[in-house]
Amino acid sequence: MKSIPQIEPSELNSRLQSGEAVYMIDVREDEEVAQGIIAGAKHIPMGEIPSRMDEIPRGNEVVFICRSGNRSQQVCQFLKQQGFDNMINMSGGMLQWHADEE
């Protein structure tokens, strides 16, 4: 199986700052998202992904986000097995996103 493409938080931030429309899905739990979410990201908790796959665009690039990059990587691998393409994992997750802001 091909590995899942990765994007660094700094690269994602640059793309967003330049005005690029990037489809993002945050798979963290409600209490984690309450602490902050990247503007424009859709929230679908990891456990709800199997029942909400119809909300994930097929064929379009989709960046998946979690706290550290592990859960979003697992979601990307699961969706790849379901026939989805163009999924990208944000490596380092929100921990790295916030570290890059400092």
C-alpha positions as CSV (number, residue, x, y, z in Angstrom):
1,M,0.0,0.0,0.0
2,K,1.3,3.4,-0.9
3,S,2.1,5.6,2.1
4,I,-0.1,8.5,3.0
5,P,1.2,11.9,1.9
6,Q,2.2,14.3,4.7
7,I,2.0,18.1,5.0
8,E,3.9,20.1,7.5
9,P,1.8,22.6,9.5
10,S,3.9,25.4,8.3
11,E,3.2,24.5,4.7
12,L,-0.5,24.2,5.3
13,N,-0.4,27.6,7.1
14,S,1.4,29.2,4.1
15,R,-1.2,27.8,1.7
16,L,-4.0,29.1,3.9
17,Q,-2.3,32.5,4.2
18,S,-2.0,32.8,0.5
19,G,-5.8,32.4,0.2
20,E,-5.8,28.9,-1.1
21,A,-9.0,27.0,-0.4
22,V,-7.8,23.8,1.4
23,Y,-10.4,21.3,2.5
24,M,-9.5,20.2,6.1
25,I,-11.1,17.7,8.5
26,D,-10.2,17.8,12.2
27,V,-10.7,14.3,13.7
28,R,-10.1,15.2,17.3
29,E,-12.7,14.9,20.1
30,D,-15.1,17.7,21.0
31,E,-13.2,18.7,24.1
32,E,-10.0,19.0,22.1
33,V,-11.6,21.1,19.3
34,A,-13.1,23.4,22.0
35,Q,-9.5,24.5,22.7
36,G,-9.1,25.7,19.1
37,I,-9.5,24.6,15.5
38,I,-7.9,25.8,12.3
39,A,-10.2,28.3,10.7
40,G,-12.2,26.6,8.0
41,A,-11.7,23.0,9.1
42,K,-14.6,20.7,9.4
43,H,-14.9,18.7,12.6
44,I,-15.6,15.0,12.3
45,P,-14.4,13.0,15.4
46,M,-12.3,10.0,14.5
47,G,-14.9,7.5,15.8
48,E,-17.6,9.1,13.6
49,I,-15.6,8.8,10.3
50,P,-17.1,5.4,9.2
51,S,-20.6,6.6,9.6
52,R,-19.9,10.1,8.0
53,M,-17.8,9.1,5.0
54,D,-20.5,10.7,2.7
55,E,-19.3,14.1,4.1
56,I,-15.7,13.6,2.8
57,P,-15.2,14.7,-0.8
58,R,-13.9,12.0,-3.1
59,G,-11.2,13.0,-5.5
60,N,-10.5,16.3,-3.9
61,E,-7.4,16.9,-1.7
62,V,-8.4,16.6,1.9
63,V,-6.0,17.4,4.8
64,F,-6.7,15.5,8.0
65,I,-5.7,17.0,11.4
66,C,-5.5,15.7,15.0
67,R,-3.5,16.5,18.1
68,S,-0.2,14.9,17.1
69,G,-0.7,13.4,13.6
70,N,-1.3,9.8,14.7
71,R,-5.1,9.6,14.7
72,S,-5.3,11.6,11.4
73,Q,-2.8,9.2,9.9
74,Q,-5.0,6.2,11.0
75,V,-8.0,7.9,9.4
76,C,-6.2,8.4,6.2
77,Q,-5.1,4.8,6.1
78,F,-8.7,3.7,6.8
79,L,-10.2,5.9,4.1
80,K,-7.5,4.7,1.6
81,Q,-8.8,1.1,2.3
82,Q,-12.3,2.4,1.5
83,G,-11.2,3.7,-1.9
84,F,-10.6,7.4,-1.1
85,D,-7.7,9.2,-2.8
86,N,-5.9,12.5,-2.2
87,M,-5.9,12.3,1.6
88,I,-3.0,14.2,3.3
89,N,-2.0,13.9,6.9
90,M,-0.9,17.0,8.8
91,S,2.3,15.7,10.4
92,G,2.8,16.8,14.0
93,G,-0.9,17.8,14.3
94,M,-2.1,20.7,16.3
95,L,0.9,20.4,18.7
96,Q,3.2,21.3,15.9
97,W,0.7,23.9,14.5
98,H,0.9,25.8,17.8
99,A,4.6,25.3,18.2
100,D,5.1,26.9,14.7
101,E,3.0,29.9,15.8
102,E,5.4,30.7,18.6
